[in-house]
Structure formats: structure tokens, C-alpha cells
Amino acid sequence: MPRPPSPSIPEKEFLYSALKQSLRLDGRAPLEMRSPTLTFGPELGWVECALGKTRVLAQVDAKMVKPPPERPLEGIISIISELSPMASSEYEPGRPSDEEVTITRMLDKVLRRSDVVDKESLCVMAGQRVWHLRLTIHCLADAGNMLDCACLAGVLALKHFRRPEVEVIGDEVTVHPPTERAPVPLSMHHTPFCFTFAYFPDTTTQAVLDPSQLEQRLSAGLLSVALNAQRELCVVQKAGGVPLDPEEVLRIIDVAVGKAKELDKVVEARLKEDWAGRTVEVR
């Protein structure tokens, strides 16, 4: 599949001159992110997230397995990300790009290594039965900043998911279907969000939050910050050769904290709205 052409010189000059005046081509302020659109599917744990035209689908499913001997009291969490040419012609099947590798690693750090889900709560019988959660991320359209959209979709899918109620009597494990007992939400320690800032070759140009595809391609470096609304920092990742002062990094983290608090309110409101609209029949 042919790769998209590089931005032309007039495109570069126009973008850079606009950014020097704190203007963005889509009308946003430099530190303004696109409003997220959150859509829930018919099944619990099925979420579609959109930032502008960037769209990601996340889905969680669970099955009961035997735990590894070195961690007999913990459940298992697997994250699978799929970036196909459907999202952008920059992605090729079987040949992961640098951006694909970055997104996959960041999803693992933000959603698995930071202990978003309490793994011990997934244990059913020590050393015998635990829940194995599989989070699948499908990137549907890449219009810039796929990482933040994928992280938001992933954490929202985990909060939306409900696992079946389990009853243990002796050595017998009974899994109750939703028609008999209401499914149980996952025990989560925190809700991290990822925010990506793009920096440009001219150091006098202000960094922009949630870069568009053109801004991301013409940037000289990216800084991604993952944290929650309680100001707990999970991951700070810098990609690119733009040097940053410690004061600038702290300023960006403060901006990200404010955005995390706003996003947390949006996520909780949408979850309550969706849950209120569902009728779960318990017999």
C-alpha cells in the first residue's frame, strides 16, 4: 500500500506561521483537546472512543484459567492492539511502524503495569482458578494522536466491563449467568488518562495538546504524560530530539492534571448515563 505523501513546503510554512501566533488549523487553542465522543455497545466492556476523526474501539472479555505458579493469587491481564491499514495507509500488515510500537508499549505501561485493575480481586481459587481479562484495542481511524484515544478507550472499557458472579463451595466453582445474578464490576485502583503534547523545531512556538495528524507529522518531538485525577503520575514518555527544561515538564504535568480532572468527570457522567439506561433482569 502506498505511503501518504509528506506535507508540502507551503503546508509546513503555513502551519508553523499559524502556530507562532497560537492559532491552530482546526480553530482550537494550543492547550485545548478535541472533545471526546464516547459510545457504548450492547455488551458490557464494548466501547468506541473518538477524538475528532480519530476513532478507537476497545473490547474486554474474560475467561477462567489456571494461574501461573509464580503468581497463584493474581489474575491475568492481556492487552492486544491492532493497527491495520484501515486506520491509516501508514500502517502495513505484518510490519509494525514506530508509532505502533510506541502505542503498544504505552498501553501496556498505562493500563497493565500501573495496576489499574486489582489483580488479586480476579482470583477465584488460589492456584487453581483466576480470571484472565483480555483487552483488545482496534484502531479504526487515525486523524492524529491515536495514543491518547486508545488509552481513553481502554480504561473506559475496563470500567464499563462486568464479570460474571462466581460462587465457590468447597472445590466446586459455579459461574452465574447475568440472568441469575447481576455481573460484578472490576475492582480498579485508579483511572489514568494519557495526554500528548507536540513540540516544534522553533522553540519559541508553544506546545500543542492533542495534536492533529498534520501537527504530529511536522512536530520535532512528542511528550506523553499519563496520570489520574488524583495527581498520581504513571508514565512520562518523551519522543524526539527537542530538549525540554525541567520547569517546562512540570508546567505540562500541571496542565495534564487539570485535563485529567475534566476528563474524569466526563467519563463518570457517561458511565452513569449508560448504566441508568440498561435494564438488567435479575431472577
Backbone as CSV, one residue per row, in Angstrom:
resi,resn,N_x,N_y,N_z,CA_x,CA_y,CA_z,C_x,C_y,C_z
1,MET,0.853,-1.192,0.000,0.000,0.000,0.000,0.890,1.243,0.000
2,PRO,0.638,2.230,-0.885,1.495,3.411,-0.939,1.377,4.236,0.332
3,ARG,2.517,4.773,0.781,2.523,5.607,1.968,2.055,7.001,1.602
4,PRO,1.401,7.726,2.536,0.917,9.066,2.229,2.080,10.009,1.943
5,PRO,1.893,10.944,1.028,2.985,11.867,0.712,3.305,12.771,1.906
6,SER,4.563,13.194,1.972,4.976,14.093,3.044,4.316,15.453,2.835
7,PRO,4.079,16.187,3.923,3.480,17.524,3.770,4.357,18.409,2.883
8,SER,3.717,19.213,2.068,4.445,20.090,1.156,5.060,21.257,1.928
9,ILE,5.975,21.958,1.270,6.627,23.116,1.915,5.608,24.198,2.263
10,PRO,4.656,24.547,1.380,3.639,25.542,1.779,2.815,25.088,3.006
11,GLU,2.502,23.788,3.086,1.767,23.294,4.256,2.571,23.495,5.532
12,LYS,3.865,23.155,5.461,4.720,23.321,6.628,4.789,24.785,7.052
13,GLU,5.064,25.671,6.079,5.209,27.088,6.405,3.914,27.667,6.959
14,PHE,2.797,27.258,6.371,1.503,27.775,6.849,1.227,27.325,8.279
15,LEU,1.486,26.038,8.563,1.247,25.515,9.914,2.159,26.189,10.925
16,TYR,3.446,26.288,10.599,4.396,26.885,11.545,4.077,28.352,11.823
17,SER,3.705,29.104,10.770,3.388,30.521,10.972,2.118,30.691,11.797
18,ALA,1.155,29.790,11.602,-0.073,29.863,12.401,0.205,29.540,13.864
19,LEU,1.014,28.500,14.109,1.315,28.104,15.485,2.103,29.183,16.211
20,LYS,2.945,29.942,15.496,3.695,31.021,16.143,2.763,32.108,16.660
21,GLN,1.560,32.180,16.052,0.549,33.138,16.504,-0.485,32.484,17.426
22,SER,-0.149,31.262,17.915,-1.045,30.493,18.797,-2.369,30.183,18.127
23,LEU,-2.320,29.940,16.818,-3.509,29.570,16.051,-3.323,28.151,15.523
24,ARG,-4.405,27.368,15.534,-4.366,26.011,15.007,-5.359,25.892,13.864
25,LEU,-5.076,25.002,12.949,-5.874,24.926,11.723,-7.320,24.521,11.990
26,ASP,-7.578,23.805,13.095,-8.959,23.408,13.408,-9.633,24.363,14.381
27,GLY,-8.995,25.502,14.667,-9.628,26.524,15.499,-9.429,26.365,16.990
28,ARG,-8.715,25.320,17.412,-8.517,25.106,18.851,-7.411,25.997,19.404
29,ALA,-7.454,26.223,20.711,-6.361,26.889,21.401,-5.203,25.893,21.534
30,PRO,-3.980,26.382,21.765,-2.834,25.458,21.846,-3.015,24.336,22.862
31,LEU,-3.603,24.618,24.016,-3.745,23.605,25.064,-5.183,23.109,25.179
32,GLU,-5.883,23.095,24.053,-7.270,22.608,24.019,-7.311,21.274,23.285
33,MET,-7.939,20.283,23.896,-8.056,18.984,23.247,-9.424,18.834,22.595
34,ARG,-9.507,17.949,21.633,-10.791,17.698,20.983,-11.752,17.034,21.956
35,SER,-13.003,17.394,21.880,-13.994,16.835,22.805,-14.184,15.354,22.507
36,PRO,-14.061,14.496,23.530,-14.221,13.061,23.287,-15.676,12.680,23.076
37,THR,-15.900,11.758,22.162,-17.222,11.176,21.935,-17.158,9.717,22.361
38,LEU,-17.938,9.358,23.382,-17.884,8.019,23.963,-19.178,7.282,23.655
39,THR,-19.060,6.131,23.016,-20.216,5.336,22.622,-20.076,3.937,23.194
40,PHE,-21.142,3.449,23.837,-21.116,2.122,24.447,-21.916,1.151,23.584
41,GLY,-21.389,-0.064,23.444,-22.056,-1.081,22.662,-23.086,-1.843,23.476
42,PRO,-23.758,-2.802,22.863,-24.773,-3.573,23.581,-24.188,-4.453,24.670
43,GLU,-22.930,-4.855,24.523,-22.299,-5.712,25.524,-21.470,-4.867,26.489
44,LEU,-21.402,-5.319,27.743,-20.589,-4.619,28.733,-19.113,-4.810,28.401
45,GLY,-18.365,-3.705,28.414,-16.957,-3.769,28.061,-16.684,-3.459,26.600
46,TRP,-17.696,-3.034,25.859,-17.567,-2.674,24.438,-17.704,-1.161,24.334
47,VAL,-16.636,-0.463,23.957,-16.619,0.998,23.957,-15.968,1.507,22.688
48,GLU,-16.556,2.529,22.093,-15.922,3.237,20.980,-15.642,4.667,21.407
49,CYS,-14.412,5.101,21.229,-13.995,6.438,21.636,-13.525,7.200,20.406
50,ALA,-13.897,8.464,20.324,-13.482,9.298,19.198,-12.966,10.629,19.715
51,LEU,-11.810,11.045,19.204,-11.288,12.397,19.399,-11.249,13.031,18.012
52,GLY,-12.249,13.863,17.717,-12.367,14.364,16.360,-12.656,13.203,15.423
53,LYS,-11.816,13.039,14.393,-11.984,11.935,13.453,-11.125,10.727,13.806
54,THR,-10.369,10.807,14.900,-9.614,9.651,15.376,-10.554,8.751,16.163
55,ARG,-10.662,7.486,15.756,-11.627,6.576,16.372,-10.954,5.270,16.774
56,VAL,-11.290,4.815,17.977,-10.731,3.574,18.511,-11.847,2.761,19.151
57,LEU,-11.829,1.454,18.907,-12.791,0.546,19.512,-12.058,-0.334,20.518
58,ALA,-12.586,-0.426,21.731,-11.986,-1.262,22.777,-13.015,-2.264,23.270
59,GLN,-12.560,-3.479,23.529,-13.464,-4.537,23.988,-12.755,-5.398,25.018
60,VAL,-13.477,-5.733,26.094,-12.938,-6.568,27.166,-13.741,-7.854,27.238
61,ASP,-13.051,-8.982,27.320,-13.725,-10.247,27.598,-12.924,-10.989,28.658
62,ALA,-13.570,-11.942,29.319,-12.940,-12.653,30.432,-13.216,-14.142,30.333
63,LYS,-12.241,-14.917,30.722,-12.423,-16.361,30.843,-11.635,-16.838,32.055
64,MET,-12.013,-17.995,32.571,-11.366,-18.530,33.762,-10.239,-19.490,33.346
65,VAL,-9.041,-19.266,33.932,-7.875,-20.083,33.594,-7.128,-20.443,34.876
66,LYS,-6.128,-21.294,34.716,-5.258,-21.642,35.839,-4.122,-20.639,35.892
67,PRO,-3.818,-20.069,37.073,-2.789,-19.032,37.153,-1.386,-19.627,37.027
68,PRO,-0.400,-18.813,36.650,0.982,-19.308,36.628,1.453,-19.602,38.053
69,PRO,2.319,-20.586,38.234,2.720,-20.980,39.589,3.411,-19.874,40.365
70,GLU,4.090,-18.946,39.671,4.796,-17.880,40.400,3.854,-16.805,40.934
71,ARG,2.621,-16.728,40.405,1.631,-15.752,40.894,0.283,-16.455,41.064
72,PRO,0.153,-17.305,42.084,-1.064,-18.116,42.223,-2.285,-17.325,42.695
73,LEU,-2.081,-16.105,43.221,-3.193,-15.329,43.788,-3.621,-14.167,42.900
74,GLU,-3.063,-14.065,41.690,-3.356,-12.918,40.837,-3.979,-13.353,39.516
75,GLY,-4.928,-12.548,39.062,-5.494,-12.763,37.744,-4.527,-12.297,36.662
76,ILE,-4.923,-12.489,35.414,-4.066,-12.177,34.274,-4.757,-11.130,33.404
77,ILE,-3.972,-10.159,32.944,-4.491,-9.119,32.056,-3.635,-9.081,30.803
78,SER,-4.258,-9.227,29.640,-3.556,-9.167,28.355,-4.126,-8.009,27.544
79,ILE,-3.231,-7.277,26.877,-3.644,-6.155,26.033,-3.188,-6.429,24.607
80,ILE,-4.130,-6.429,23.685,-3.843,-6.679,22.271,-4.267,-5.441,21.486
81,SER,-3.335,-4.846,20.764,-3.656,-3.666,19.955,-3.511,-4.010,18.482
82,GLU,-4.482,-3.592,17.700,-4.496,-3.874,16.268,-4.562,-2.566,15.492
83,LEU,-3.478,-2.256,14.793,-3.426,-1.078,13.942,-3.304,-1.554,12.506
84,SER,-4.398,-1.551,11.808,-4.430,-2.079,10.448,-4.426,-0.922,9.444
85,PRO,-4.186,-1.225,8.159,-4.253,-0.173,7.136,-5.614,0.506,7.057
86,MET,-6.639,-0.070,7.670,-7.947,0.579,7.692,-7.883,1.913,8.418
87,ALA,-7.014,1.997,9.468,-6.913,3.236,10.234,-6.142,4.297,9.474
88,SER,-5.068,3.891,8.806,-4.249,4.840,8.048,-3.376,4.053,7.089
89,SER,-3.065,4.648,5.950,-2.209,3.965,4.982,-0.765,3.874,5.463
90,GLU,-0.446,4.543,6.591,0.901,4.448,7.137,1.153,3.092,7.792
91,TYR,0.083,2.381,8.147,0.232,1.087,8.804,0.194,-0.027,7.777
92,GLU,1.117,-0.966,7.913,1.194,-2.089,6.994,1.040,-3.387,7.772
93,PRO,0.262,-4.344,7.248,0.100,-5.616,7.963,1.422,-6.373,8.053
94,GLY,1.727,-6.847,9.254,2.935,-7.632,9.458,4.197,-6.829,9.649
95,ARG,4.120,-5.511,9.473,5.300,-4.655,9.647,4.941,-3.496,10.566
96,PRO,5.098,-3.669,11.876,4.737,-2.606,12.811,5.613,-1.373,12.641
97,SER,4.975,-0.209,12.560,5.714,1.045,12.451,6.184,1.482,13.832
98,ASP,6.992,2.533,13.859,7.481,3.053,15.141,6.318,3.525,16.013
99,GLU,5.323,4.123,15.374,4.175,4.612,16.141,3.380,3.449,16.733
100,GLU,3.246,2.365,15.981,2.554,1.185,16.506,3.260,0.634,17.735
101,VAL,4.577,0.536,17.657,5.355,0.024,18.793,5.195,0.933,20.000
102,THR,5.235,2.248,19.768,5.080,3.208,20.870,3.713,3.078,21.524
103,ILE,2.671,2.974,20.694,1.315,2.864,21.238,1.158,1.576,22.042
104,THR,1.656,0.460,21.509,1.533,-0.818,22.204,2.252,-0.791,23.550
105,ARG,3.455,-0.244,23.575,4.214,-0.184,24.826,3.565,0.743,25.837
106,MET,3.062,1.879,25.373,2.425,2.812,26.302,1.135,2.233,26.870
107,LEU,0.348,1.545,26.046,-0.874,0.913,26.548,-0.539,-0.093,27.641
108,ASP,0.534,-0.849,27.442,0.941,-1.829,28.442,1.359,-1.147,29.741
109,LYS,2.113,-0.045,29.626,2.569,0.669,30.830,1.405,1.330,31.563
110,VAL,0.515,1.981,30.802,-0.553,2.767,31.420,-1.657,1.878,31.985
111,LEU,-2.047,0.831,31.248,-3.228,0.060,31.636,-2.915,-1.235,32.379
112,ARG,-1.694,-1.757,32.230,-1.384,-3.021,32.909,-0.352,-2.850,34.019
113,ARG,0.785,-2.242,33.692,1.853,-2.142,34.686,1.535,-1.167,35.818
114,SER,0.691,-0.182,35.569,0.347,0.771,36.624,-0.733,0.240,37.560
115,ASP,-1.097,-1.040,37.401,-2.072,-1.694,38.281,-3.413,-0.973,38.298
116,VAL,-3.955,-0.719,37.116,-5.285,-0.128,37.029,-6.312,-1.060,37.663
117,VAL,-6.218,-2.342,37.338,-7.138,-3.347,37.880,-6.437,-4.100,39.007
118,ASP,-7.150,-4.311,40.106,-6.633,-5.098,41.225,-6.572,-6.560,40.804
119,LYS,-5.377,-7.055,40.550,-5.236,-8.420,40.031,-5.646,-9.472,41.060
120,GLU,-5.456,-9.172,42.353,-5.829,-10.148,43.378,-7.343,-10.335,43.447
121,SER,-8.103,-9.306,43.048,-9.559,-9.431,43.053,-10.047,-10.364,41.951
122,LEU,-9.161,-10.711,41.016,-9.535,-11.611,39.924,-9.301,-13.072,40.287
123,CYS,-8.805,-13.320,41.503,-8.544,-14.693,41.939,-9.844,-15.340,42.429
124,VAL,-10.137,-16.522,41.948,-11.325,-17.267,42.360,-10.945,-18.359,43.359
125,MET,-9.970,-19.184,43.003,-9.408,-20.206,43.892,-7.898,-20.147,43.774
126,ALA,-7.215,-19.930,44.895,-5.768,-19.746,44.891,-5.069,-20.919,44.208
127,GLY,-4.284,-20.583,43.181,-3.518,-21.593,42.476,-4.324,-22.466,41.535
128,GLN,-5.644,-22.283,41.489,-6.497,-23.155,40.675,-7.269,-22.397,39.600
129,ARG,-7.947,-21.332,39.996,-8.796,-20.606,39.059,-8.655,-19.097,39.265
130,VAL,-8.378,-18.390,38.174,-8.368,-16.923,38.190,-9.008,-16.436,36.890
131,TRP,-9.411,-15.171,36.898,-9.954,-14.574,35.680,-8.812,-14.072,34.806
132,HIS,-8.935,-14.328,33.515,-8.000,-13.784,32.520,-8.753,-12.742,31.701
133,LEU,-8.406,-11.464,31.899,-9.032,-10.375,31.154,-8.221,-10.095,29.890
134,ARG,-8.914,-9.983,28.778,-8.255,-9.646,27.515,-8.863,-8.357,26.983
135,LEU,-8.037,-7.326,26.901,-8.453,-6.035,26.368,-7.930,-5.915,24.940
136,THR,-8.847,-5.797,23.990,-8.484,-5.686,22.571,-8.765,-4.273,22.085
137,ILE,-7.740,-3.652,21.518,-7.850,-2.284,21.011,-7.802,-2.328,19.486
138,HIS,-8.883,-1.890,18.842,-8.935,-1.794,17.375,-8.881,-0.321,16.982
139,CYS,-7.874,0.071,16.231,-7.769,1.449,15.754,-8.522,1.569,14.427
140,LEU,-9.595,2.335,14.442,-10.473,2.415,13.268,-10.085,3.536,12.316
141,ALA,-9.636,4.664,12.852,-9.264,5.807,12.008,-8.236,6.648,12.746
142,ASP,-7.157,6.994,12.057,-6.084,7.784,12.661,-6.081,9.173,12.049
143,ALA,-6.584,10.136,12.817,-6.532,11.538,12.398,-5.646,12.324,13.345
144,GLY,-4.665,11.623,13.938,-3.744,12.263,14.866,-3.999,11.863,16.299
145,ASN,-2.912,11.701,17.062,-2.977,11.398,18.493,-3.760,10.125,18.785
146,MET,-3.377,9.060,18.112,-4.025,7.774,18.334,-3.784,7.251,19.745
147,LEU,-2.623,7.573,20.325,-2.260,7.054,21.642,-3.259,7.468,22.714
148,ASP,-3.560,8.757,22.815,-4.472,9.232,23.860,-5.863,8.630,23.690
149,CYS,-6.303,8.506,22.448,-7.625,7.950,22.174,-7.675,6.477,22.567
150,ALA,-6.595,5.738,22.278,-6.547,4.316,22.612,-6.516,4.109,24.124
151,CYS,-5.759,4.940,24.845,-5.704,4.828,26.305,-7.069,5.126,26.924
152,LEU,-7.734,6.157,26.418,-9.050,6.512,26.944,-10.054,5.391,26.683
153,ALA,-10.043,4.837,25.473,-10.963,3.740,25.149,-10.676,2.518,26.008
154,GLY,-9.395,2.214,26.245,-9.035,1.040,27.034,-9.480,1.137,28.479
155,VAL,-9.198,2.281,29.120,-9.563,2.414,30.535,-11.076,2.500,30.690
156,LEU,-11.760,3.095,29.718,-13.216,3.176,29.775,-13.849,1.796,29.605
157,ALA,-13.267,0.972,28.728,-13.784,-0.384,28.542,-13.633,-1.201,29.825
158,LEU,-12.523,-1.027,30.534,-12.330,-1.746,31.797,-13.339,-1.294,32.848
159,LYS,-13.639,0.002,32.897,-14.615,0.500,33.875,-16.030,0.067,33.506
160,HIS,-16.286,-0.103,32.219,-17.627,-0.459,31.757,-17.901,-1.957,31.880
161,PHE,-16.839,-2.745,31.888,-16.976,-4.205,31.880,-17.522,-4.730,33.216
162,ARG,-18.255,-5.814,33.140,-18.734,-6.524,34.331,-18.444,-8.009,34.134
163,ARG,-17.845,-8.621,35.129,-17.581,-10.063,35.041,-18.707,-10.827,35.737
164,PRO,-18.918,-12.088,35.352,-19.995,-12.868,35.979,-19.744,-13.090,37.471
165,GLU,-20.830,-13.195,38.224,-20.737,-13.524,39.660,-20.326,-14.992,39.797
166,VAL,-19.405,-15.239,40.735,-18.871,-16.583,40.940,-19.139,-17.019,42.376
167,GLU,-19.549,-18.271,42.525,-19.772,-18.849,43.854,-18.866,-20.078,44.014
168,VAL,-18.126,-20.114,45.126,-17.203,-21.220,45.397,-17.675,-21.969,46.639
169,ILE,-17.969,-23.227,46.481,-18.354,-24.098,47.597,-17.419,-25.299,47.584
170,GLY,-16.518,-25.343,48.552,-15.524,-26.416,48.567,-14.598,-26.272,47.379
171,ASP,-14.532,-27.316,46.565,-13.719,-27.270,45.347,-14.558,-27.023,44.100
172,GLU,-15.829,-26.719,44.293,-16.731,-26.522,43.156,-16.924,-25.036,42.895
173,VAL,-16.722,-24.640,41.664,-16.871,-23.245,41.241,-18.088,-23.135,40.340
174,THR,-19.003,-22.233,40.698,-20.218,-22.014,39.904,-20.197,-20.599,39.349
175,VAL,-20.282,-20.475,38.035,-20.339,-19.172,37.378,-21.796,-18.882,37.031
176,HIS,-22.345,-17.829,37.620,-23.759,-17.500,37.416,-23.930,-16.588,36.204
177,PRO,-24.839,-16.917,35.297,-25.098,-16.033,34.151,-25.790,-14.746,34.609
178,PRO,-25.727,-13.697,33.772,-26.347,-12.418,34.153,-27.841,-12.521,34.436
179,THR,-28.509,-13.528,33.875,-29.941,-13.660,34.114,-30.251,-14.139,35.530
180,GLU,-29.247,-14.739,36.205,-29.451,-15.222,37.577,-28.933,-14.230,38.619
181,ARG,-27.743,-13.727,38.393,-27.153,-12.765,39.325,-26.497,-11.634,38.539
182,ALA,-26.593,-10.439,39.100,-26.023,-9.272,38.420,-24.513,-9.411,38.307
183,PRO,-23.940,-9.118,37.143,-22.485,-9.201,36.989,-21.781,-8.174,37.872
184,VAL,-20.507,-8.423,38.139,-19.741,-7.644,39.121,-18.745,-6.733,38.399
185,PRO,-18.671,-5.435,38.775,-17.661,-4.561,38.168,-16.260,-4.936,38.632
186,LEU,-15.270,-4.571,37.828,-13.885,-4.838,38.190,-13.453,-3.924,39.334
187,SER,-12.604,-4.451,40.201,-12.031,-3.640,41.273,-10.836,-2.884,40.700
188,MET,-10.964,-1.552,40.619,-9.932,-0.741,39.973,-9.286,0.205,40.983
189,HIS,-7.963,0.282,40.919,-7.223,1.149,41.840,-7.322,2.623,41.449
190,HIS,-7.264,2.901,40.152,-7.299,4.297,39.697,-7.669,4.326,38.222
191,THR,-7.880,5.548,37.709,-8.295,5.733,36.319,-7.313,6.676,35.631
192,PRO,-6.286,6.145,34.986,-5.298,7.018,34.329,-5.751,7.453,32.940
193,PHE,-5.323,8.654,32.572,-5.557,9.178,31.229,-4.215,9.609,30.650
194,CYS,-4.103,9.561,29.339,-2.867,9.932,28.657,-3.081,11.221,27.869
195,PHE,-2.102,12.128,27.959,-2.167,13.403,27.242,-0.847,13.605,26.501
196,THR,-0.939,13.861,25.200,0.247,14.011,24.361,0.370,15.459,23.899
197,PHE,1.570,15.998,24.045,1.884,17.373,23.645,2.928,17.322,22.539
198,ALA,2.727,18.125,21.500,3.657,18.170,20.374,4.503,19.436,20.461
199,TYR,5.808,19.271,20.235,6.750,20.391,20.208,7.287,20.534,18.793
200,PHE,7.693,21.766,18.445,8.070,22.064,17.069,9.505,22.596,17.001
201,PRO,10.108,22.576,15.795,11.521,22.962,15.679,11.830,24.343,16.240
202,ASP,10.932,25.293,16.039,11.128,26.636,16.596,10.749,26.605,18.075
203,THR,11.725,26.768,18.960,11.468,26.645,20.398,10.589,27.762,20.933
204,THR,10.397,28.839,20.153,9.503,29.910,20.621,8.039,29.562,20.377
205,THR,7.773,28.506,19.607,6.394,28.072,19.339,5.882,27.272,20.532
206,GLN,4.694,27.626,21.005,4.121,26.948,22.164,3.731,25.514,21.812
207,ALA,3.901,24.613,22.776,3.487,23.225,22.586,1.969,23.148,22.443
208,VAL,1.494,22.149,21.694,0.054,21.980,21.497,-0.369,20.633,22.068
209,LEU,-1.542,20.621,22.672,-2.114,19.407,23.245,-2.991,18.711,22.208
210,ASP,-2.982,17.372,22.244,-3.810,16.560,21.348,-3.565,16.952,19.890
211,PRO,-2.339,16.723,19.379,-2.016,17.174,18.015,-2.827,16.462,16.950
212,SER,-3.146,17.200,15.903,-3.793,16.603,14.735,-2.744,15.803,13.963
213,GLN,-3.177,15.122,12.912,-2.243,14.297,12.152,-1.142,15.139,11.516
214,LEU,-1.508,16.298,10.963,-0.505,17.167,10.337,0.441,17.740,11.392
215,GLU,-0.104,18.180,12.519,0.743,18.706,13.591,1.694,17.639,14.113
216,GLN,1.197,16.421,14.226,2.038,15.333,14.732,3.157,15.006,13.750
217,ARG,2.851,15.020,12.458,3.868,14.679,11.455,4.924,15.773,11.315
218,LEU,4.549,17.021,11.567,5.502,18.127,11.429,6.159,18.502,12.746
219,SER,5.816,17.796,13.823,6.416,18.115,15.124,7.851,17.611,15.178
220,ALA,8.643,18.231,16.055,10.024,17.796,16.255,10.136,16.838,17.428
221,GLY,9.085,16.719,18.216,9.107,15.820,19.368,7.756,15.771,20.046
222,LEU,7.485,14.673,20.739,6.231,14.480,21.457,6.525,14.160,22.919
223,LEU,5.702,14.691,23.807,5.786,14.384,25.232,4.431,13.839,25.665
224,SER,4.407,12.582,26.114,3.163,11.948,26.566,3.204,11.784,28.078
225,VAL,2.140,12.232,28.730,2.035,12.166,30.190,0.788,11.376,30.543
226,ALA,0.948,10.316,31.340,-0.184,9.509,31.798,-0.315,9.680,33.302
227,LEU,-1.493,10.123,33.751,-1.754,10.324,35.173,-3.244,10.256,35.429
228,ASN,-3.620,10.283,36.709,-5.037,10.261,37.061,-5.444,11.583,37.688
229,ALA,-6.728,11.703,38.005,-7.252,12.953,38.546,-6.757,13.236,39.950
230,GLN,-6.158,12.255,40.611,-5.617,12.427,41.973,-4.154,12.859,41.942
231,ARG,-3.662,13.295,40.763,-2.294,13.800,40.575,-1.238,12.703,40.739
232,GLU,-1.621,11.464,40.563,-0.652,10.363,40.632,-0.100,10.113,39.234
233,LEU,1.203,10.286,39.078,1.858,10.175,37.791,2.170,8.714,37.487
234,CYS,1.790,8.256,36.305,2.036,6.859,35.906,3.215,6.748,34.952
235,VAL,3.170,7.486,33.851,4.209,7.389,32.822,4.474,8.779,32.250
236,VAL,5.755,9.085,32.031,6.160,10.259,31.259,7.080,9.758,30.158
237,GLN,6.691,9.953,28.920,7.478,9.456,27.791,7.742,10.583,26.812
238,LYS,8.983,10.756,26.455,9.371,11.806,25.511,9.933,11.152,24.257
239,ALA,9.403,11.530,23.114,9.878,11.008,21.831,10.291,12.185,20.955
240,GLY,11.529,12.161,20.491,12.016,13.262,19.661,13.196,13.950,20.302
241,GLY,13.838,14.806,19.523,15.079,15.404,19.987,14.974,16.813,20.516
242,VAL,13.776,17.291,20.846,13.632,18.656,21.355,13.989,18.676,22.839
243,PRO,15.015,19.435,23.249,15.360,19.495,24.680,14.318,20.288,25.460
244,LEU,13.974,19.814,26.644,12.970,20.480,27.480,13.563,20.778,28.851
245,ASP,13.294,21.974,29.357,13.711,22.334,30.708,12.834,21.615,31.718
246,PRO,13.353,21.327,32.916,12.520,20.709,33.965,11.277,21.537,34.280
247,GLU,11.406,22.876,34.218,10.249,23.732,34.502,9.149,23.527,33.470
248,GLU,9.564,23.307,32.203,8.574,23.082,31.152,7.847,21.762,31.365
249,VAL,8.581,20.724,31.771,7.952,19.432,32.033,6.962,19.546,33.182
250,LEU,7.333,20.257,34.256,6.409,20.431,35.386,5.183,21.235,34.975
251,ARG,5.372,22.228,34.103,4.228,23.021,33.623,3.264,22.143,32.834
252,ILE,3.833,21.289,31.979,2.995,20.405,31.171,2.230,19.427,32.063
253,ILE,2.890,18.923,33.113,2.220,17.992,34.030,1.061,18.680,34.734
254,ASP,1.243,19.952,35.126,0.143,20.699,35.751,-1.033,20.851,34.792
255,VAL,-0.729,21.116,33.525,-1.796,21.213,32.521,-2.521,19.872,32.398
256,ALA,-1.735,18.774,32.377,-2.328,17.444,32.235,-3.205,17.095,33.432
257,VAL,-2.824,17.536,34.635,-3.640,17.264,35.828,-5.016,17.909,35.682
258,GLY,-5.032,19.158,35.234,-6.322,19.829,35.036,-7.177,19.136,33.993
259,LYS,-6.560,18.698,32.897,-7.309,17.992,31.852,-7.802,16.634,32.352
260,ALA,-6.997,15.973,33.209,-7.412,14.667,33.741,-8.650,14.808,34.619
261,LYS,-8.709,15.872,35.417,-9.884,16.096,36.265,-11.131,16.332,35.417
262,GLU,-10.980,17.104,34.333,-12.116,17.349,33.444,-12.567,16.062,32.762
263,LEU,-11.602,15.289,32.281,-11.925,14.060,31.566,-12.545,13.027,32.497
264,ASP,-12.087,12.989,33.749,-12.643,12.043,34.715,-14.130,12.311,34.955
265,LYS,-14.510,13.588,35.022,-15.917,13.938,35.209,-16.751,13.507,33.999
266,VAL,-16.205,13.709,32.796,-16.915,13.313,31.578,-17.129,11.800,31.538
267,VAL,-16.071,11.047,31.876,-16.152,9.587,31.846,-17.171,9.077,32.858
268,GLU,-17.121,9.583,34.082,-18.060,9.133,35.114,-19.500,9.470,34.742
269,ALA,-19.717,10.651,34.170,-21.068,11.043,33.769,-21.607,10.125,32.667
270,ARG,-20.757,9.799,31.684,-21.208,8.936,30.598,-21.473,7.515,31.091
271,LEU,-20.636,7.021,32.024,-20.858,5.682,32.573,-22.184,5.615,33.334
272,LYS,-22.475,6.626,34.147,-23.734,6.653,34.894,-24.927,6.724,33.940
273,GLU,-24.775,7.525,32.898,-25.862,7.670,31.927,-26.127,6.346,31.208
274,ASP,-25.059,5.659,30.821,-25.226,4.380,30.130,-25.803,3.321,31.055
275,TRP,-25.292,3.280,32.297,-25.764,2.247,33.224,-27.227,2.458,33.590
276,ALA,-27.652,3.729,33.685,-29.052,4.018,34.010,-29.979,3.576,32.885
277,GLY,-29.456,3.566,31.655,-30.286,3.181,30.526,-30.359,1.683,30.296
278,ARG,-29.598,0.921,31.044,-29.607,-0.531,30.873,-30.543,-1.170,31.894
279,THR,-31.275,-2.161,31.472,-32.141,-2.905,32.365,-31.608,-4.313,32.471
280,VAL,-31.057,-4.648,33.619,-30.515,-5.986,33.854,-31.537,-6.760,34.668
281,GLU,-32.091,-7.781,34.079,-33.116,-8.589,34.748,-32.450,-9.623,35.646
282,VAL,-32.703,-9.523,36.928,-32.133,-10.474,37.894,-33.255,-11.351,38.423
283,ARG,-33.130,-12.624,38.203,-34.161,-13.553,38.638,-33.718,-14.242,39.920
